[in-house]
Amino acid sequence: MPNPFRLRAAALTATALLLSAALTACGDDTKDEDLTDQKLSWKDCPAPSQAEGGGNAPSALPNGGQWQCATMKAPLDWAKPKGDTIGIALIRARTSGPQNRRIGSLLFNFGGPGGSGVTTLPAFGQDYATLRTRFDLVSFDPRGVGRSAPVKCENDEQLDAYFQQDATPDDSAERTTYLDNTKDFNAACEHNSKRVLPHVRTTDAARDMDLMRQVLGDAKLYYFGISYGTELGGVYAHLFPRRVGRAVFDAVVDPTQNAEQGALGQAKGFQLALDNFAKDCTSKTEDCPLGDTPQAVKDRIAKLLRDLDRKPIPGIFPRQLTQTAATNGIAQALYSKDFWEYLTEGLQEAYSGNGRILMALSDSMNGRNENGEYSNITAANISINCADDKARYTADYVQKELPAFRAASPLFGDFLAWGMVSCTDWAVPGAADHPDVSAPGAAPILVVGNTGDPATPYEGARKMVDALGKGVGVELTYKGQGHGAYDSKNKCVQSAVNGYLLDGKVPPAGTVCS
């Protein structure tokens, strides 16, 4: 079972609650090509591939223009820049303002790792309309993701079973089954994607971004990174500090943590979000349908999960809502305060024996659409994390650490602890204990932390500022709920971010928005 809480839930919309390229190698004729000189062939975007999540081609832009897509060639192996290439899928919306006011391209990464930027940017493009007045908005499927040499592991039928399994084993038999399933998944990744697995590290994606910068014609990289996108941006800044233009990191990953520390931090973060959800429900003038007190709400949720561990209930036919799926669905709803109402409704239904809404939420987290087809977000997420993270945790080690995780979160602790074995049998060694984001000499980077963020806890923003180095990171705090700050529509946050990206106005360090 992957650690699903590391997935960026950016593509979750009200519709997605109920809905949710093979490796391209160019031959020897490209070996002497200077890839920085390549010209992109921009065309109207096709419908997303299954690996990107499926669905319809992006709709027209508000001004009547069209989203445009292209494929950039990048080295399969950056250690062999003249060797075989892969295709990196890009999408853009040209600036809506006059050309004499255009700054350049603003590159987005929405996180995951494993999220498709080609599908996410159009879904949220209107949120960035102000930034589009001076920038072309650009995003991409990182290598291993979507249309960019996608990692392939298990098929849809196998993934249905994989996500239905008990991811919090209670005895030796359940533990053996869980570990065997994890080993089978990892073996499928190696069998189907052996060629690309060694080349999906964050450092590889950062080098792709610098090639993108050059191909797009920018002297500096203008960048907006969200969630894992902040880690990717930090690694870019470390590798190319003098090429950083204006950059914003929102929903900040703590770059000083190893995989275990990150999982433990998420346990605390999701528990905090659950606490806030329960307080919000019980503080309203009308009666909370889930309980009279915050503790009663949480106790009832815990009982539901214990009951589901013993006996699942009907979910989305023919699948049943298991304890694992319900936990996953609850976590998905905690990514945004906008979806707390769905969590309330889903819990009410589950208490009466109907698991449809919680399962739809879980499906959205896992990248499953209403046709039963999965995007490759889970395969990509595990592949990138395992290529990045050096640590390999045994089941015995996880068992020993369970008390600490349960203390951090009675509800999510076991789930996140057992997710640490995802890389144990991985075919490719991990690169490091944690990413290096030190970037002396880089331009200021605006680092935005949300005090109520469940997936990337607030403390990570300060750690990122410190790790970037003196004079680089500028911290801004948002006292809010949910994953990230800019998309909360908070005017203070958006004014600060827009002011920096559009006009170069760096807000005072320590600015607080509420």
C-alpha positions as CSV (number, residue, x, y, z in Angstrom):
1,M,0.0,0.0,0.0
2,P,1.5,3.4,-0.9
3,N,1.5,6.3,1.5
4,P,-1.5,7.9,-0.2
5,F,-1.5,11.0,2.0
6,R,1.5,12.2,0.1
7,L,-0.6,12.6,-2.9
8,R,-1.6,16.1,-3.8
9,A,-5.4,16.2,-4.0
10,A,-5.4,19.1,-6.4
11,A,-7.7,17.5,-9.0
12,L,-10.5,16.9,-6.5
13,T,-13.6,18.8,-7.5
14,A,-17.3,18.4,-6.8
15,T,-17.6,16.4,-10.0
16,A,-14.5,14.3,-9.2
17,L,-16.1,13.1,-6.0
18,L,-18.2,10.8,-8.1
19,L,-15.9,10.4,-11.1
20,S,-12.8,10.9,-9.8
21,A,2.3,6.9,-23.7
22,A,4.3,4.6,-23.4
23,L,8.0,5.4,-22.9
24,T,9.1,7.4,-25.9
25,A,12.6,6.7,-26.9
26,C,14.1,8.5,-29.9
27,G,16.7,6.6,-31.9
28,D,20.3,7.3,-32.5
29,D,19.5,10.1,-34.9
30,T,18.9,12.4,-31.9
31,K,22.1,11.7,-30.1
32,D,24.0,14.8,-31.4
33,E,21.0,17.1,-31.1
34,D,21.2,20.1,-28.8
35,L,18.0,19.7,-27.0
36,T,18.0,23.4,-25.8
37,D,17.5,24.4,-29.5
38,Q,14.4,22.3,-30.0
39,K,11.2,24.0,-31.2
40,L,8.0,23.0,-29.5
41,S,5.0,22.2,-31.7
42,W,2.1,23.7,-29.8
43,K,-1.4,22.3,-30.8
44,D,-4.9,22.1,-29.3
45,C,-4.8,19.7,-26.4
46,P,-6.2,16.1,-26.8
47,A,-8.3,14.5,-24.2
48,P,-6.3,13.3,-21.2
49,S,-4.8,9.8,-21.5
50,Q,-5.8,7.1,-19.0
51,A,-2.5,7.6,-17.2
52,E,-3.5,11.3,-16.8
53,G,-6.9,10.4,-15.4
54,G,-9.0,10.4,-18.6
55,G,-11.9,12.7,-19.3
56,N,-12.5,15.5,-21.8
57,A,-10.0,17.8,-23.5
58,P,-9.7,21.1,-21.6
59,S,-12.5,23.7,-22.4
60,A,-11.8,27.0,-24.1
61,L,-10.2,29.8,-22.1
62,P,-12.4,32.6,-20.8
63,N,-11.1,35.0,-23.6
64,G,-11.9,32.4,-26.3
65,G,-8.4,31.1,-26.7
66,Q,-7.5,27.5,-26.4
67,W,-5.2,25.5,-24.1
68,Q,-2.2,24.3,-26.1
69,C,-0.1,21.2,-25.6
70,A,3.3,20.1,-26.8
71,T,6.0,17.5,-26.1
72,M,9.5,18.4,-25.1
73,K,12.4,15.9,-25.6
74,A,14.6,15.4,-22.6
75,P,17.4,12.9,-22.0
76,L,16.2,9.6,-20.5
77,D,19.4,9.6,-18.4
78,W,20.7,13.0,-17.5
79,A,24.1,11.4,-17.0
80,K,24.0,10.7,-20.8
81,P,22.6,13.9,-22.2
82,K,23.3,12.8,-25.8
83,G,21.6,9.5,-25.3
84,D,18.0,8.3,-25.8
85,T,15.3,10.8,-25.1
86,I,11.8,10.7,-23.6
87,G,8.9,13.0,-24.2
88,I,7.8,15.4,-21.5
89,A,4.2,16.6,-21.9
90,L,3.5,20.3,-21.5
91,I,0.4,22.5,-21.5
92,R,0.1,26.3,-21.7
93,A,-2.3,29.2,-21.7
94,R,-0.8,32.3,-23.5
95,T,-0.8,35.5,-21.5
96,S,-4.1,37.4,-21.6
97,G,-2.3,40.8,-21.4
98,P,-0.4,42.8,-23.9
99,Q,2.9,41.4,-25.1
100,N,4.9,44.4,-24.0
101,R,3.9,43.6,-20.4
102,R,4.7,39.8,-20.6
103,I,7.3,38.6,-18.2
104,G,7.7,35.1,-19.5
105,S,6.4,31.6,-18.6
106,L,5.2,30.8,-15.1
107,L,5.8,27.1,-14.6
108,F,3.5,25.2,-12.2
109,N,4.0,21.9,-10.4
110,F,0.9,20.9,-8.3
111,G,2.6,18.1,-6.4
112,G,2.1,14.4,-5.6
113,P,4.6,13.4,-6.6
114,G,2.7,11.8,-9.4
115,G,0.1,14.5,-10.3
116,S,-0.5,15.4,-13.9
117,G,0.1,19.1,-14.4
118,V,-1.4,18.8,-17.9
119,T,-4.8,18.0,-16.4
120,T,-4.6,20.0,-13.2
121,L,-3.6,23.4,-14.6
122,P,-6.8,23.7,-16.8
123,A,-9.0,22.5,-13.9
124,F,-7.7,25.4,-11.7
125,G,-6.6,27.8,-14.4
126,Q,-9.2,30.4,-13.5
127,D,-7.7,30.7,-10.0
128,Y,-4.5,32.0,-11.7
129,A,-6.2,34.5,-14.1
130,T,-4.5,37.4,-12.4
131,L,-1.1,35.8,-12.9
132,R,-1.9,35.2,-16.6
133,T,-2.1,38.9,-17.2
134,R,1.7,39.0,-17.4
135,F,2.7,35.3,-17.7
136,D,2.1,32.4,-20.0
137,L,0.8,29.7,-17.6
138,V,2.7,26.5,-18.2
139,S,2.6,23.1,-16.5
140,F,3.8,19.6,-17.3
141,D,3.6,15.9,-16.5
142,P,6.9,15.2,-14.8
143,R,8.8,12.2,-16.0
144,G,7.1,8.9,-15.0
145,V,3.7,10.7,-14.8
146,G,0.8,10.9,-17.2
147,R,2.0,11.3,-20.8
148,S,5.7,11.7,-19.8
149,A,7.1,8.1,-20.0
150,P,4.5,7.0,-17.5
151,V,5.5,4.3,-15.0
152,K,3.2,1.3,-15.3
153,C,2.7,-1.2,-12.5
154,E,-0.5,-3.2,-11.9
155,N,-3.6,-3.2,-14.1
156,D,-7.0,-1.8,-13.1
157,E,-8.4,-5.2,-11.8
158,Q,-5.2,-5.7,-9.7
159,L,-5.4,-2.1,-8.4
160,D,-9.0,-2.6,-7.3
161,A,-7.8,-5.5,-5.1
162,Y,-4.7,-3.6,-4.0
163,F,-6.7,-0.7,-2.7
164,Q,-9.2,-3.0,-1.0
165,Q,-6.6,-4.9,1.1
166,D,-6.1,-4.4,4.8
167,A,-3.4,-1.8,5.0
168,T,-3.2,-1.9,8.8
169,P,-2.5,-5.6,9.6
170,D,-3.5,-6.7,13.1
171,D,-1.9,-10.2,13.2
172,S,0.9,-12.2,11.5
173,A,-1.4,-13.6,8.8
174,E,-2.7,-10.1,7.8
175,R,0.9,-8.8,7.9
176,T,2.1,-11.6,5.6
177,T,-0.7,-10.9,3.1
178,Y,0.0,-7.1,3.2
179,L,3.7,-7.5,2.6
180,D,3.2,-10.0,-0.2
181,N,0.8,-7.6,-1.9
182,T,3.3,-4.8,-1.6
183,K,6.1,-7.0,-3.0
184,D,3.8,-8.1,-6.0
185,F,3.1,-4.4,-6.7
186,N,6.7,-3.5,-6.7
187,A,7.6,-6.4,-8.9
188,A,5.0,-5.4,-11.4
189,C,6.5,-1.9,-11.6
190,E,9.9,-3.4,-12.3
191,H,8.6,-5.8,-14.9
192,N,6.6,-3.1,-16.8
193,S,8.8,0.0,-16.3
194,K,12.3,-1.2,-15.6
195,R,13.8,1.1,-18.2
196,V,12.5,4.3,-16.7
197,L,12.5,3.6,-12.9
198,P,16.1,4.7,-12.3
199,H,15.4,8.0,-14.0
200,V,12.4,9.5,-12.1
201,R,14.2,11.1,-9.2
202,T,13.3,14.7,-8.3
203,T,16.8,15.8,-9.4
204,D,15.9,14.5,-12.9
205,A,12.7,16.4,-12.9
206,A,14.5,19.6,-11.8
207,R,16.9,19.2,-14.7
208,D,13.9,18.8,-17.0
209,M,12.6,22.1,-15.7
210,D,15.8,23.9,-16.5
211,L,15.7,22.5,-20.1
212,M,12.0,23.7,-20.2
213,R,13.1,27.2,-19.1
214,Q,15.6,27.3,-22.0
215,V,13.2,25.9,-24.6
216,L,10.5,28.3,-23.5
217,G,12.9,31.2,-24.0
218,D,13.4,32.5,-20.4
219,A,16.7,33.6,-18.9
220,K,15.3,32.8,-15.4
221,L,12.8,30.3,-14.1
222,Y,9.5,31.7,-12.8
223,Y,7.9,29.0,-10.7
224,F,4.9,28.2,-8.6
225,G,5.3,25.0,-6.7
226,I,2.6,23.4,-4.5
227,S,3.0,20.5,-2.0
228,Y,5.7,18.2,-3.4
229,G,6.2,21.0,-6.0
230,T,7.9,22.9,-3.2
231,E,10.4,20.1,-2.8
232,L,11.0,20.0,-6.6
233,G,11.4,23.8,-6.6
234,G,13.9,23.6,-3.7
235,V,15.9,21.0,-5.5
236,Y,15.9,23.1,-8.6
237,A,17.1,26.1,-6.6
238,H,19.9,24.0,-5.2
239,L,21.1,22.8,-8.6
240,F,20.6,26.1,-10.4
241,P,20.5,29.0,-7.8
242,R,21.5,31.7,-10.3
243,R,18.7,30.7,-12.6
244,V,15.9,31.2,-10.1
245,G,13.7,34.2,-11.1
246,R,10.6,34.7,-8.9
247,A,9.4,31.6,-7.2
248,V,6.6,30.8,-4.8
249,F,6.4,27.6,-2.6
250,D,2.9,26.9,-1.2
251,A,2.0,24.0,1.1
252,V,5.6,23.4,1.9
253,V,7.3,20.0,2.3
254,D,9.8,19.9,5.2
255,P,13.1,19.2,3.3
256,T,15.0,18.2,6.5
257,Q,12.9,15.1,7.2
258,N,13.5,11.5,6.1
259,A,10.6,9.3,5.0
260,E,9.7,8.2,8.5
261,Q,9.8,11.7,9.9
262,G,7.6,12.9,7.0
263,A,5.0,10.1,7.6
264,L,5.0,10.9,11.4
265,G,4.5,14.6,10.6
266,Q,1.6,13.8,8.3
267,A,0.0,11.7,11.1
268,K,0.1,14.7,13.3
269,G,-1.1,17.0,10.5
270,F,-4.1,14.8,9.5
271,Q,-5.0,14.4,13.2
272,L,-5.0,18.2,13.6
273,A,-7.2,18.5,10.5
274,L,-9.6,15.9,11.9
275,D,-9.7,17.8,15.3
276,N,-10.5,21.0,13.4
277,F,-13.2,19.3,11.4
278,A,-14.8,17.9,14.6
279,K,-14.7,21.3,16.3
280,D,-16.2,23.0,13.3
281,C,-19.1,20.6,13.1
282,T,-20.0,20.8,16.8
283,S,-19.5,24.6,17.0
284,K,-22.3,25.5,14.5
285,T,-25.6,26.8,15.7
286,E,-27.5,23.7,14.4
287,D,-26.8,20.3,15.8
288,C,-23.8,18.4,14.5
289,P,-25.2,15.2,13.0
290,L,-22.0,13.3,13.9
291,G,-21.8,13.9,17.6
292,D,-22.4,16.4,20.5
293,T,-18.7,17.1,21.2
294,P,-15.5,17.0,19.1
295,Q,-14.4,13.9,21.0
296,A,-17.7,12.2,20.4
297,V,-17.3,12.9,16.7
298,K,-13.9,11.3,16.6
299,D,-14.9,8.4,18.8
300,R,-17.7,7.6,16.5
301,I,-15.4,7.7,13.4
302,A,-12.9,5.4,15.2
303,K,-15.7,3.0,15.9
304,L,-16.8,3.0,12.3
305,L,-13.3,2.1,11.2
306,R,-13.1,-0.7,13.7
307,D,-16.4,-2.1,12.6
308,L,-15.3,-1.9,8.9
309,D,-12.2,-3.8,9.8
310,R,-14.4,-6.7,10.9
311,K,-17.1,-6.3,8.3
312,P,-17.1,-4.0,5.3
313,I,-20.3,-2.3,4.0
314,P,-21.5,-1.8,0.5
315,G,-19.6,1.0,-1.3
316,I,-19.8,1.5,-5.1
317,F,-21.0,-1.7,-6.6
318,P,-19.6,-4.3,-6.7
319,R,-16.9,-3.1,-4.3
320,Q,-17.3,-2.8,-0.6
321,L,-16.1,0.0,1.7
322,T,-13.3,-1.5,3.8
323,Q,-11.5,0.1,6.7
324,T,-8.6,1.1,4.4
325,A,-10.9,2.7,1.8
326,A,-12.8,4.6,4.5
327,T,-9.6,5.9,6.1
328,N,-8.3,7.0,2.7
329,G,-11.6,8.7,1.9
330,I,-11.6,10.6,5.2
331,A,-8.1,11.8,4.6
332,Q,-9.0,13.0,1.1
333,A,-11.8,15.1,2.4
334,L,-9.5,16.7,5.0
335,Y,-7.3,18.2,2.2
336,S,-9.8,21.0,1.8
337,K,-12.3,22.7,4.1
338,D,-14.6,23.0,1.0
339,F,-15.1,19.2,1.3
340,W,-15.9,18.9,4.9
341,E,-19.6,18.9,4.0
342,Y,-19.0,15.8,1.8
343,L,-17.2,14.1,4.7
344,T,-20.1,14.8,7.0
345,E,-22.6,13.4,4.5
346,G,-20.3,10.4,3.8
347,L,-20.0,9.6,7.4
348,Q,-23.7,9.9,8.0
349,E,-24.3,7.5,5.1
350,A,-21.7,5.1,6.3
351,Y,-23.3,5.0,9.8
352,S,-26.5,3.8,8.1
353,G,-24.6,1.1,6.1
354,N,-23.9,3.0,2.8
355,G,-20.3,3.6,1.9
356,R,-20.8,5.2,-1.5
357,I,-19.5,8.8,-0.7
358,L,-16.5,7.7,1.3
359,M,-15.5,5.2,-1.4
360,A,-15.9,8.0,-4.1
361,L,-13.5,10.1,-2.0
362,S,-11.1,7.2,-1.7
363,D,-11.3,6.6,-5.5
364,S,-10.4,10.3,-6.1
365,M,-7.3,9.9,-3.9
366,N,-6.3,6.8,-5.8
367,G,-6.9,8.2,-9.3
368,R,-9.8,5.8,-10.1
369,N,-12.5,7.2,-12.4
370,E,-16.2,6.1,-12.7
371,N,-15.3,3.6,-15.4
372,G,-13.0,1.7,-13.1
373,E,-9.8,3.0,-14.9
374,Y,-6.9,4.2,-12.8
375,S,-4.5,7.0,-13.7
376,N,-0.9,6.2,-13.0
377,I,-0.7,8.6,-10.0
378,T,-0.1,5.8,-7.5
379,A,2.6,4.1,-9.6
380,A,4.3,7.4,-10.2
381,N,4.0,8.4,-6.5
382,I,5.7,5.3,-5.3
383,S,8.3,5.3,-8.0
384,I,9.4,8.8,-7.4
385,N,9.4,8.5,-3.6
386,C,11.3,5.3,-3.7
387,A,13.9,6.6,-6.1
388,D,14.3,9.7,-3.9
389,D,14.2,8.2,-0.4
390,K,17.2,6.2,0.8
391,A,15.5,4.6,3.7
392,R,14.1,1.0,3.4
393,Y,12.0,0.0,6.4
394,T,11.2,-3.5,7.5
395,A,8.0,-4.8,8.9
396,D,9.6,-5.4,12.2
397,Y,10.8,-1.8,12.4
398,V,7.3,-0.5,11.6
399,Q,5.9,-2.7,14.3
400,K,8.3,-1.2,16.8
401,E,7.4,2.3,15.8
402,L,3.6,1.9,15.8
403,P,3.2,3.3,19.4
404,A,4.8,6.7,18.3
405,F,2.5,6.8,15.2
406,R,-0.6,6.0,17.3
407,A,0.3,8.7,19.8
408,A,0.5,11.2,16.9
409,S,-2.8,10.0,15.5
410,P,-5.1,7.3,16.9
411,L,-7.0,7.4,13.6
412,F,-4.3,7.7,10.9
413,G,-1.2,6.5,12.7
414,D,-1.2,2.8,11.8
415,F,-2.1,3.6,8.2
416,L,0.8,6.0,7.7
417,A,3.2,3.8,9.6
418,W,2.6,0.7,7.5
419,G,2.9,2.9,4.3
420,M,6.6,3.1,5.1
421,V,7.2,-0.5,3.7
422,S,6.2,0.7,0.2
423,C,9.9,0.9,-0.8
424,T,11.3,-2.1,1.0
425,D,11.5,-4.3,-2.1
426,W,12.0,-1.6,-4.6
427,A,14.2,-2.3,-7.6
428,V,16.1,1.0,-7.5
429,P,18.1,2.3,-4.6
430,G,17.0,5.6,-3.0
431,A,19.1,8.7,-3.6
432,A,19.3,10.4,-0.1
433,D,17.8,10.6,3.4
434,H,16.3,14.0,2.4
435,P,16.6,16.5,-0.4
436,D,19.3,19.2,-0.5
437,V,17.6,22.5,-1.1
438,S,20.4,24.9,0.0
439,A,20.5,27.6,-2.6
440,P,23.1,30.4,-1.8
441,G,22.9,33.2,-4.2
442,A,19.3,32.5,-5.4
443,A,16.7,35.2,-5.8
444,P,14.1,35.5,-3.0
445,I,11.7,32.6,-2.8
446,L,8.3,33.2,-1.1
447,V,7.5,30.3,1.2
448,V,3.8,30.1,2.2
449,G,2.8,27.9,5.2
450,N,-0.7,27.1,6.3
451,T,-1.2,26.5,10.0
452,G,-4.0,24.0,9.4
453,D,-2.4,22.1,6.6
454,P,-2.8,18.3,7.1
455,A,-0.6,17.0,4.4
456,T,2.4,19.4,4.6
457,P,2.3,20.6,8.2
458,Y,3.0,24.2,8.9
459,E,6.4,23.7,10.6
460,G,7.8,22.7,7.2
461,A,7.7,26.2,5.9
462,R,10.1,27.5,8.5
463,K,12.4,24.4,7.9
464,M,12.4,25.2,4.2
465,V,13.3,28.9,4.8
466,D,16.2,27.8,7.0
467,A,17.4,25.2,4.5
468,L,17.3,27.5,1.5
469,G,19.8,29.7,3.3
470,K,20.1,33.3,4.5
471,G,18.5,35.8,2.3
472,V,16.7,33.3,0.0
473,G,13.5,32.1,1.8
474,V,10.9,34.6,2.8
475,E,8.2,33.1,5.1
476,L,4.5,34.0,4.9
477,T,2.0,32.4,7.3
478,Y,-1.7,31.7,6.5
479,K,-3.9,31.0,9.5
480,G,-6.3,28.7,7.7
481,Q,-7.5,25.2,7.0
482,G,-6.8,22.7,4.2
483,H,-3.8,21.9,2.0
484,G,-2.2,25.1,0.7
485,A,-3.0,28.7,0.9
486,Y,-3.3,30.5,-2.5
487,D,-6.3,28.4,-3.6
488,S,-8.1,29.2,-0.4
489,K,-9.0,32.5,-2.1
490,N,-7.6,34.4,0.9
491,K,-7.1,38.0,-0.4
492,C,-4.1,38.7,1.8
493,V,-2.3,35.6,0.6
494,Q,-3.2,36.2,-3.0
495,S,-2.2,39.8,-2.9
496,A,1.2,38.9,-1.5
497,V,1.9,36.1,-4.0
498,N,0.6,38.2,-7.0
499,G,2.6,41.2,-5.9
500,Y,5.8,39.2,-5.9
501,L,5.3,37.2,-9.1
502,L,3.9,40.1,-11.1
503,D,5.7,43.1,-9.8
504,G,8.7,41.7,-7.8
505,K,7.4,43.1,-4.5
506,V,8.8,40.8,-1.7
507,P,6.4,40.9,1.3
508,P,8.1,41.5,4.7
509,A,9.4,38.3,6.2
510,G,7.0,37.0,8.8
511,T,3.9,38.4,7.2
512,V,0.7,36.7,8.6
513,C,-2.6,36.4,6.8
514,S,-5.8,35.1,8.4
